[in-house]
Amino acid sequence: MSVSASLANALSGLAASARAAEVVAANIANARTEGYGRRELTLAPATRGGGGVRVEGVRRHADDGLIADRRLAGAAAGGAGLPAAALARIEARIGSPDAPGSIGARIAAFEARLIEAASRPDSETRLGAVLASATALAATMGEVAGDIQATRMEAERDIARDVALLNDTLARVDTLNGRIRGMIAADRDPSALLDQRQALIDGIAEILPVREVGREAGQVALYTAGGAVLLDGAPARFGFTPAGAVTADMTLAGGGLGGLTLNGRPLAAASPGPVAGGRLAAAFAVRDDLAPAAQTRLDALARDLGERLADPAVDPTLAPGAAGLFTDAGAPLDPGLEVGLAGRLAVNAAADPARGGALWRLRDGLGAALPGAAGEGAGLARLALALDAPRTPVSGGFQGGGRSLAGLAGEVLSLVAGARLGAESEASFTAARAAALAAREAEGGVDRDRELQLLMMIEKSYAANARVIRTVDEMLATLLGI
């Protein structure tokens, strides 16, 4: 081998070593960077200039199948976690019967105040305690109803945020597709852009299940697991019009709430459907199904409470259809207006001195024109017995059978708790699966120990090539000195 050929080989080796050191350093620096794919330098024999090696390019390693599974698992975990959190919030707000301020505790306190007042019907203090406990019960039911609507409103905001994020991210993926195509056409390394694109698609996969399909020149097309086209040549456009406020009577079917559109066409978010299985569909489920179901049962409880105490057999002074102790914002209960009743429940003004009523009507009847005997507590006892009497609820979708008011409140809580436990079980399973797949993906990522070993080998290669150059330099110096 000639001196010039030896020098060319060594110089090409130095260049390859330097480039390899850059690649390894980038791997080590980005070992924990989301979406980063391990790089590996690809070399080939040089065909010109006397031999040596040439850098063909940088290969980016990624397990596409594992990434696809991890994305689907992540979407499922996000979709299960949102309902579990919403149901836990509603359950906590309803509260267990032994929790101060819960609906069950308010019912027990109201019943206890009625029993106490029945034993001393002449005591205004005890009658005032009955009024205060009734007012607290109505207020607590209204607060729970308000919190359920707040949960729906939060889901509404989540939907609006995710739709905006989807549209923005799809547009950015489309832009990266074009840039990657240009880099490949110019024979340049697109690995950094591939990392960016993978991270963006991972973000989409947190919102809805997504499938990635390779296209020519490094581009990708995106589809939902349900078959909707997100990106294939041009990005799709999601549409959603959020409501300024959400009330109990507002529904998607009734037109009070907005639905999801894709390129201007209505798109079902429920399961099964084109976007089912992710965080976006879960937010729709909370807004349109889970929270309204809890509201429906709470309204049924409010109706049961009102109807128990509006029965003429309980208060003979009431005319048929007249408002009882609990009213619909002051009006008699109307079965046709049950939706949202829990949020409108109020104590009858006839028993409230602050609103022109009188406490003695709690004892003598809401329809009484004049006070009766101060020592007559039968009316108060009938109110207490009415709360404890078995009664079959006529709405709310409960199973048949009579229940006391406290028993019905316990069933409302139990149904929410059961749904929450089911959602948490699903969330736990999907989260564990997503974590396991993420761990498997990480195992195939950057191994710092391996990269450091490669760096040591690169150092030796660099030193060997440098030694050749130094030897050639000494030989040339010797020849010139002769």
Backbone torsions as a table, in degrees:
resi	resn	phi	psi	omega
1	MET	NA	134.7	-178.8
2	SER	-72.8	164.6	178.6
3	VAL	-64.0	-41.4	-178.8
4	SER	-64.9	-37.2	178.5
5	ALA	-67.2	-40.6	177.7
6	SER	-61.7	-41.7	-180.0
7	LEU	-65.5	-40.6	179.5
8	ALA	-64.6	-41.9	178.3
9	ASN	-61.1	-45.3	-178.0
10	ALA	-64.8	-40.8	179.7
11	LEU	-64.7	-41.5	177.7
12	SER	-65.7	-35.0	177.1
13	GLY	-66.0	-40.3	176.6
14	LEU	-61.5	-43.8	-179.4
15	ALA	-63.4	-42.4	179.4
16	ALA	-65.7	-39.3	179.4
17	SER	-64.9	-42.4	179.0
18	ALA	-62.5	-42.5	179.4
19	ARG	-66.9	-40.0	179.1
20	ALA	-63.7	-38.6	178.3
21	ALA	-63.6	-37.9	176.9
22	GLU	-62.4	-42.2	-179.0
23	VAL	-65.3	-45.1	-179.6
24	VAL	-65.0	-42.1	178.7
25	ALA	-60.7	-40.8	177.7
26	ALA	-64.2	-39.0	177.7
27	ASN	-61.2	-46.3	-178.5
28	ILE	-65.5	-42.7	-177.8
29	ALA	-65.8	-29.0	-175.4
30	ASN	-109.5	22.7	-176.4
31	ALA	-57.8	-31.3	-178.2
32	ARG	-110.8	13.5	178.8
33	THR	-79.8	127.1	179.5
34	GLU	-61.9	132.8	176.6
35	GLY	84.0	-3.5	-177.9
36	TYR	-77.6	130.5	175.8
37	GLY	-104.0	132.1	-178.5
38	ARG	-58.2	135.7	179.0
39	ARG	-99.2	150.7	175.5
40	GLU	-143.6	130.0	-179.1
41	LEU	-74.6	134.9	176.0
42	THR	-108.3	128.9	-176.6
43	LEU	-118.8	158.5	177.2
44	ALA	-150.5	156.2	178.4
45	PRO	-62.8	139.3	177.3
46	ALA	-75.9	137.5	-177.8
47	THR	-102.4	-5.3	-179.7
48	ARG	-130.0	162.1	172.9
49	GLY	73.8	22.2	173.6
50	GLY	93.0	8.3	176.9
51	GLY	107.2	-156.8	-176.2
52	GLY	93.9	-157.6	-179.7
53	VAL	-125.7	158.1	173.8
54	ARG	-133.7	150.7	179.2
55	VAL	-84.2	115.7	177.3
56	GLU	-79.3	-34.0	-178.9
57	GLY	163.2	-171.9	179.1
58	VAL	-118.0	126.1	179.7
59	ARG	-97.0	131.3	178.3
60	ARG	-100.8	124.7	-178.3
61	HIS	-92.0	132.3	175.6
62	ALA	-158.5	135.0	177.3
63	ASP	-90.7	95.4	-174.7
64	ASP	-61.1	-39.1	179.9
65	GLY	-64.7	-43.1	179.4
66	LEU	-67.4	-39.3	178.2
67	ILE	-62.4	-41.5	179.5
68	ALA	-62.3	-44.1	179.1
69	ASP	-65.1	-40.7	-179.9
70	ARG	-64.8	-37.4	178.4
71	ARG	-66.0	-44.3	179.1
72	LEU	-63.7	-39.7	178.7
73	ALA	-67.0	-37.8	178.2
74	GLY	-65.7	-39.1	177.3
75	ALA	-63.7	-41.7	179.1
76	ALA	-64.7	-38.8	179.4
77	ALA	-65.4	-42.7	177.5
78	GLY	-65.4	-37.3	179.7
79	GLY	-68.7	-30.4	179.8
80	ALA	-84.6	-30.7	-176.6
81	GLY	-69.7	-34.6	-176.8
82	LEU	-66.8	-48.8	176.5
83	PRO	-61.3	-38.2	179.9
84	ALA	-61.3	-43.1	179.8
85	ALA	-67.2	-40.3	-179.4
86	ALA	-65.9	-43.8	-179.6
87	LEU	-67.8	-35.8	177.3
88	ALA	-64.6	-37.2	178.2
89	ARG	-65.6	-44.5	-180.0
90	ILE	-65.8	-42.6	179.6
91	GLU	-60.8	-44.3	-179.7
92	ALA	-63.8	-35.0	-179.2
93	ARG	-72.4	-37.0	174.7
94	ILE	-64.6	-45.8	174.5
95	GLY	79.9	150.6	175.9
96	SER	-76.4	155.4	-176.4
97	PRO	-57.0	-27.0	-178.8
98	ASP	-90.0	1.6	179.5
99	ALA	-89.1	127.8	179.1
100	PRO	-58.7	135.2	178.2
101	GLY	84.8	-2.1	177.9
102	SER	-76.6	165.3	178.3
103	ILE	-61.4	-43.8	179.2
104	GLY	-60.4	-42.2	179.1
105	ALA	-67.0	-37.0	178.2
106	ARG	-65.6	-39.8	178.7
107	ILE	-64.7	-44.5	179.5
108	ALA	-62.4	-41.4	179.9
109	ALA	-65.8	-41.1	179.2
110	PHE	-62.6	-44.4	179.8
111	GLU	-64.4	-40.8	179.4
112	ALA	-64.7	-39.4	179.3
113	ARG	-66.6	-35.6	177.5
114	LEU	-64.5	-43.1	179.8
115	ILE	-64.6	-42.1	178.6
116	GLU	-63.4	-42.5	-179.3
117	ALA	-68.4	-33.9	178.7
118	ALA	-64.2	-28.4	178.5
119	SER	-79.5	-21.6	176.2
120	ARG	-138.7	69.9	-175.3
121	PRO	-66.2	-15.2	179.1
122	ASP	-82.9	-8.3	-175.5
123	SER	-86.3	115.0	177.3
124	GLU	-67.2	-29.4	178.4
125	THR	-62.1	-43.1	-179.6
126	ARG	-72.9	-35.1	175.3
127	LEU	-65.5	-38.0	176.4
128	GLY	-64.3	-35.0	177.6
129	ALA	-67.1	-35.7	175.9
130	VAL	-61.8	-47.4	179.4
131	LEU	-60.6	-43.6	-178.7
132	ALA	-63.9	-41.4	-179.1
133	SER	-70.0	-36.7	177.1
134	ALA	-65.1	-42.2	178.5
135	THR	-64.0	-40.4	179.2
136	ALA	-65.5	-38.0	178.4
137	LEU	-63.7	-47.0	179.2
138	ALA	-62.5	-41.1	-179.5
139	ALA	-65.3	-40.5	-179.9
140	THR	-65.0	-42.0	177.8
141	MET	-63.6	-37.9	176.8
142	GLY	-65.4	-38.0	179.1
143	GLU	-66.9	-41.4	178.0
144	VAL	-63.5	-43.5	177.9
145	ALA	-61.2	-40.8	178.6
146	GLY	-64.4	-36.9	179.7
147	ASP	-70.4	-33.8	175.8
148	ILE	-63.1	-42.5	178.3
149	GLN	-68.9	-32.4	175.2
150	ALA	-65.2	-36.2	176.2
151	THR	-64.3	-41.3	177.2
152	ARG	-64.8	-40.6	-179.9
153	MET	-65.7	-37.2	176.5
154	GLU	-63.5	-41.1	176.2
155	ALA	-63.4	-37.1	177.4
156	GLU	-60.7	-44.2	178.3
157	ARG	-67.2	-37.8	177.3
158	ASP	-60.9	-41.2	179.2
159	ILE	-62.6	-47.9	-179.2
160	ALA	-60.5	-42.0	-179.5
161	ARG	-65.7	-44.7	-178.1
162	ASP	-68.1	-35.5	177.7
163	VAL	-64.9	-44.2	177.9
164	ALA	-62.8	-40.8	179.6
165	LEU	-66.4	-39.4	177.5
166	LEU	-59.6	-49.6	-178.3
167	ASN	-61.1	-43.0	-179.8
168	ASP	-65.9	-43.7	-176.6
169	THR	-69.0	-39.6	177.9
170	LEU	-62.4	-38.9	177.8
171	ALA	-65.1	-37.7	179.6
172	ARG	-70.5	-38.0	175.9
173	VAL	-62.8	-41.2	178.4
174	ASP	-61.8	-40.9	177.7
175	THR	-63.3	-42.8	178.9
176	LEU	-65.7	-35.2	174.5
177	ASN	-54.2	-46.5	-180.0
178	GLY	-65.0	-41.4	-179.4
179	ARG	-68.0	-38.5	178.5
180	ILE	-65.5	-41.6	177.1
181	ARG	-59.4	-41.9	178.9
182	GLY	-66.0	-39.8	179.2
183	MET	-64.0	-43.0	-179.7
184	ILE	-66.4	-39.9	178.6
185	ALA	-62.7	-32.1	-179.8
186	ALA	-89.1	8.1	179.3
187	ASP	58.5	41.5	177.8
188	ARG	-114.5	158.9	-175.8
189	ASP	-78.1	118.1	-178.8
190	PRO	-96.5	15.1	-171.5
191	SER	-57.6	-41.9	-178.8
192	ALA	-63.0	-39.0	178.3
193	LEU	-69.3	-35.0	176.4
194	LEU	-63.3	-39.2	175.7
195	ASP	-60.3	-47.1	-179.9
196	GLN	-60.0	-44.2	-178.5
197	ARG	-65.3	-40.2	178.8
198	GLN	-62.7	-41.6	179.5
199	ALA	-64.0	-38.2	178.7
200	LEU	-66.7	-42.2	179.4
201	ILE	-67.4	-34.7	173.8
202	ASP	-60.0	-38.5	177.3
203	GLY	-64.8	-39.5	176.3
204	ILE	-63.2	-40.5	-177.7
205	ALA	-65.4	-19.8	175.2
206	GLU	-73.7	-22.6	-176.9
207	ILE	-93.0	-42.0	178.2
208	LEU	-151.4	153.5	-179.4
209	PRO	-63.0	131.1	-175.2
210	VAL	-131.7	143.8	175.0
211	ARG	-116.3	134.9	179.9
212	GLU	-104.8	130.6	179.7
213	VAL	-123.6	126.3	-179.1
214	GLY	-70.3	143.8	174.8
215	ARG	-126.4	173.5	-176.5
216	GLU	-64.7	155.6	176.4
217	ALA	60.3	34.8	174.2
218	GLY	78.3	4.0	-179.2
219	GLN	-83.0	165.1	177.7
220	VAL	-134.7	153.5	170.3
221	ALA	-112.9	149.9	-178.0
222	LEU	-123.5	135.9	176.9
223	TYR	-134.2	152.2	171.6
224	THR	-77.6	162.0	178.0
225	ALA	-62.5	-23.4	178.2
226	GLY	-88.4	0.5	173.7
227	GLY	102.2	-0.9	178.8
228	ALA	-74.3	138.7	-179.1
229	VAL	-83.3	120.2	177.2
230	LEU	-96.7	-39.2	-178.4
231	LEU	-156.7	117.7	174.2
232	ASP	-157.2	85.3	-173.8
233	GLY	94.1	-42.7	178.2
234	ALA	-145.8	144.9	-178.3
235	PRO	-73.9	142.1	174.4
236	ALA	-73.5	162.9	-179.1
237	ARG	-125.9	116.5	176.8
238	PHE	-86.7	148.3	178.3
239	GLY	-129.7	143.1	176.8
240	PHE	-161.8	131.5	178.0
241	THR	-109.8	106.8	-177.3
242	PRO	-74.4	150.3	176.3
243	ALA	-86.0	148.2	178.1
244	GLY	-70.7	-28.3	177.9
245	ALA	-153.2	153.3	179.6
246	VAL	-120.3	125.1	176.9
247	THR	-116.2	167.9	-173.4
248	ALA	-60.8	-30.9	-176.1
249	ASP	-85.0	-4.4	-177.6
250	MET	-86.7	124.7	179.6
251	THR	-135.5	162.4	175.9
252	LEU	-68.3	-43.7	-179.1
253	ALA	-64.7	-34.0	-179.1
254	GLY	-81.9	-4.9	178.1
255	GLY	87.4	-0.5	179.8
256	GLY	-76.4	-21.0	-179.4
257	LEU	-123.3	149.4	-177.8
258	GLY	-81.8	150.6	175.3
259	GLY	-105.8	-177.2	-178.3
260	LEU	-96.1	139.8	174.9
261	THR	-126.0	153.4	176.5
262	LEU	-129.7	114.4	-175.1
263	ASN	54.7	39.8	176.2
264	GLY	85.1	-3.4	-178.7
265	ARG	-106.9	139.0	179.4
266	PRO	-57.9	140.4	-177.6
267	LEU	-132.8	125.0	-179.7
268	ALA	-73.0	131.1	178.2
269	ALA	-97.4	-10.0	-177.5
270	ALA	-74.9	163.7	177.7
271	SER	-96.8	134.3	-3.7
272	PRO	-79.1	150.3	-179.6
273	GLY	-174.0	174.4	-175.0
274	PRO	-63.8	-28.2	-177.8
275	VAL	-117.8	16.4	-177.3
276	ALA	-69.5	150.0	171.9
277	GLY	105.7	-2.2	-178.8
278	GLY	-124.3	-167.4	-176.2
279	ARG	-66.9	-35.5	-179.2
280	LEU	-65.2	-48.2	179.0
281	ALA	-63.6	-35.1	179.2
282	ALA	-65.1	-37.7	178.4
283	ALA	-65.1	-40.1	175.1
284	PHE	-63.4	-38.7	-180.0
285	ALA	-64.4	-40.6	177.5
286	VAL	-64.0	-45.6	-176.5
287	ARG	-68.6	-40.3	-169.6
288	ASP	-103.9	-15.8	-175.1
289	ASP	-126.8	-60.3	-171.2
290	LEU	-67.3	-52.7	-179.9
291	ALA	-66.2	-43.7	176.2
292	PRO	-60.3	-33.3	177.9
293	ALA	-63.9	-42.3	177.4
294	ALA	-65.4	-38.7	178.3
295	GLN	-64.4	-40.1	179.2
296	THR	-60.1	-42.8	-179.9
297	ARG	-71.2	-35.5	177.4
298	LEU	-66.4	-40.1	176.2
299	ASP	-63.8	-38.2	177.5
300	ALA	-63.9	-37.9	176.4
301	LEU	-64.4	-43.4	178.4
302	ALA	-62.6	-40.6	178.6
303	ARG	-65.3	-42.4	179.9
304	ASP	-61.1	-42.7	177.8
305	LEU	-60.7	-48.8	-178.1
306	GLY	-63.3	-42.7	-176.8
307	GLU	-71.0	-32.5	177.3
308	ARG	-58.3	-44.4	-173.3
309	LEU	-92.4	-3.7	175.7
310	ALA	-98.4	3.4	-179.9
311	ASP	-71.9	125.9	178.1
312	PRO	-57.7	-23.3	176.0
313	ALA	-69.5	-24.9	177.6
314	VAL	-87.9	-43.0	177.4
315	ASP	-126.4	92.5	-176.1
316	PRO	-63.7	-13.2	-179.5
317	THR	-79.9	-8.6	-178.0
318	LEU	-85.1	134.1	173.4
319	ALA	-76.7	153.5	178.1
320	PRO	-55.1	128.8	179.7
321	GLY	85.6	-2.9	-179.8
322	ALA	-76.1	158.2	179.2
323	ALA	-71.8	137.5	176.7
324	GLY	-89.6	-155.4	-178.2
325	LEU	-65.2	-33.9	176.9
326	PHE	-108.5	131.6	-173.5
327	THR	-122.5	168.1	173.2
328	ASP	-94.5	86.3	-177.1
329	ALA	54.0	37.5	178.2
330	GLY	98.7	-15.9	-179.0
331	ALA	-98.8	159.1	175.2
332	PRO	-61.0	150.9	179.3
333	LEU	-65.1	134.8	178.8
334	ASP	-120.8	114.1	-179.2
335	PRO	-55.5	-27.5	179.2
336	GLY	-74.8	-10.7	-179.6
337	LEU	-118.4	35.5	-175.6
338	GLU	-70.4	-30.4	-177.0
339	VAL	-60.0	123.5	179.3
340	GLY	81.8	7.3	-176.2
341	LEU	-58.9	-39.8	-177.8
342	ALA	-57.9	-32.9	179.3
343	GLY	-78.5	-13.8	-178.7
344	ARG	-109.2	-1.2	-175.4
345	LEU	-60.9	132.9	-178.2
346	ALA	-147.7	151.3	177.4
347	VAL	-75.0	141.4	-179.8
348	ASN	-59.2	129.1	-178.5
349	ALA	-62.9	-21.6	-178.4
350	ALA	-63.6	-21.8	-179.4
351	ALA	-102.5	3.2	-174.3
352	ASP	-112.4	108.9	179.6
353	PRO	-58.5	-29.0	-179.1
354	ALA	-68.8	-17.2	179.8
355	ARG	-119.0	27.7	175.8
356	GLY	89.8	5.1	179.9
357	GLY	-95.0	-163.1	-178.4
358	ALA	-146.9	139.9	-179.4
359	LEU	-64.4	-31.0	-176.3
360	TRP	-62.9	-19.2	178.1
361	ARG	-68.4	-23.2	173.1
362	LEU	-63.0	-33.5	-178.7
363	ARG	-86.8	-44.5	-170.7
364	ASP	-98.4	-9.5	179.1
365	GLY	116.3	140.1	-176.7
366	LEU	-67.9	-24.8	-179.4
367	GLY	-94.1	3.2	-178.0
368	ALA	-70.0	137.8	179.3
369	ALA	-84.4	-31.2	-176.7
370	LEU	-133.7	155.1	176.8
371	PRO	-64.0	144.9	175.6
372	GLY	-97.8	-160.6	179.8
373	ALA	-65.1	129.7	-176.1
374	ALA	-64.2	-24.4	-177.9
375	GLY	-92.8	5.7	-178.1
376	GLU	-90.6	109.9	-176.8
377	GLY	-110.1	14.6	-176.4
378	ALA	-64.4	-36.8	-179.2
379	GLY	-63.9	-41.4	178.0
380	LEU	-66.0	-38.4	178.7
381	ALA	-65.4	-37.6	177.9
382	ARG	-64.4	-37.6	177.3
383	LEU	-62.2	-43.6	179.4
384	ALA	-64.3	-43.2	179.5
385	LEU	-65.1	-34.4	180.0
386	ALA	-63.7	-34.6	179.0
387	LEU	-67.4	-33.0	-175.0
388	ASP	-93.7	-8.0	-176.3
389	ALA	-72.2	141.7	176.6
390	PRO	-68.6	129.9	-177.9
391	ARG	-143.5	134.7	179.6
392	THR	-84.9	120.4	179.7
393	PRO	-65.3	140.1	-176.0
394	VAL	-97.0	-0.9	179.7
395	SER	-149.0	177.2	177.6
396	GLY	92.4	-7.4	177.8
397	GLY	73.2	23.0	178.7
398	PHE	-76.0	158.3	173.9
399	GLN	-67.4	153.9	-179.3
400	GLY	-64.0	161.9	179.8
401	GLY	120.0	146.3	-179.5
402	GLY	-79.6	147.2	179.7
403	ARG	-142.9	150.6	168.0
404	SER	-73.5	168.2	178.0
405	LEU	-61.7	-42.2	178.5
406	ALA	-63.9	-38.3	178.2
407	GLY	-64.5	-39.0	178.7
408	LEU	-67.4	-40.0	177.0
409	ALA	-62.3	-38.7	177.5
410	GLY	-64.5	-34.7	179.1
411	GLU	-70.9	-36.7	175.3
412	VAL	-58.0	-47.6	178.9
413	LEU	-63.4	-42.6	-177.4
414	SER	-63.1	-40.4	-180.0
415	LEU	-65.4	-41.4	177.6
416	VAL	-65.8	-42.4	179.9
417	ALA	-64.1	-39.8	177.9
418	GLY	-63.0	-42.7	177.6
419	ALA	-64.7	-38.7	179.0
420	ARG	-64.8	-43.4	179.0
421	LEU	-62.2	-41.6	177.1
422	GLY	-62.6	-42.1	179.7
423	ALA	-67.1	-39.4	179.6
424	GLU	-67.8	-36.7	177.1
425	SER	-62.8	-44.2	177.8
426	GLU	-64.4	-41.6	-179.8
427	ALA	-64.2	-39.7	179.6
428	SER	-64.5	-43.2	-179.7
429	PHE	-65.2	-48.7	-177.2
430	THR	-67.1	-35.0	178.1
431	ALA	-66.3	-40.2	178.9
432	ALA	-64.7	-40.8	179.7
433	ARG	-66.5	-42.8	178.8
434	ALA	-63.4	-40.5	179.4
435	ALA	-65.7	-39.2	179.7
436	ALA	-64.7	-42.9	179.2
437	LEU	-68.1	-37.5	177.2
438	ALA	-64.0	-37.4	178.4
439	ALA	-66.9	-41.4	177.2
440	ARG	-62.4	-40.1	178.4
441	GLU	-64.8	-39.4	179.6
442	ALA	-65.1	-34.4	178.5
443	GLU	-62.1	-31.7	179.4
444	GLY	-90.3	5.8	-179.8
445	GLY	-87.4	-141.3	-176.4
446	VAL	-80.4	123.1	174.0
447	ASP	-101.3	108.2	-174.4
448	ARG	-61.4	-38.9	179.5
449	ASP	-61.9	-43.5	179.5
450	ARG	-64.3	-40.5	-178.8
451	GLU	-66.9	-36.7	177.9
452	LEU	-67.2	-36.8	175.7
453	GLN	-63.4	-42.6	176.9
454	LEU	-61.0	-39.0	-179.1
455	LEU	-63.6	-37.0	177.1
456	MET	-66.2	-40.3	177.9
457	MET	-65.6	-39.7	178.5
458	ILE	-63.4	-38.6	178.5
459	GLU	-61.5	-42.2	178.6
460	LYS	-65.8	-40.7	178.7
461	SER	-63.8	-41.8	179.2
462	TYR	-62.4	-43.0	-179.1
463	ALA	-64.3	-38.6	-179.8
464	ALA	-64.7	-44.4	179.3
465	ASN	-66.8	-36.7	177.2
466	ALA	-64.8	-36.1	178.7
467	ARG	-64.8	-39.6	177.4
468	VAL	-61.3	-44.7	-179.2
469	ILE	-63.5	-42.0	179.2
470	ARG	-63.4	-40.2	179.4
471	THR	-64.3	-43.6	177.8
472	VAL	-61.0	-41.2	179.4
473	ASP	-61.9	-41.8	179.2
474	GLU	-66.1	-38.6	179.7
475	MET	-63.5	-45.0	179.7
476	LEU	-64.0	-38.1	-179.9
477	ALA	-65.9	-39.1	178.3
478	THR	-64.5	-44.4	179.7
479	LEU	-63.2	-41.4	-179.8
480	LEU	-69.5	-23.1	-178.7
481	GLY	-85.7	-6.6	-179.1
482	ILE	-75.7	NA	NA
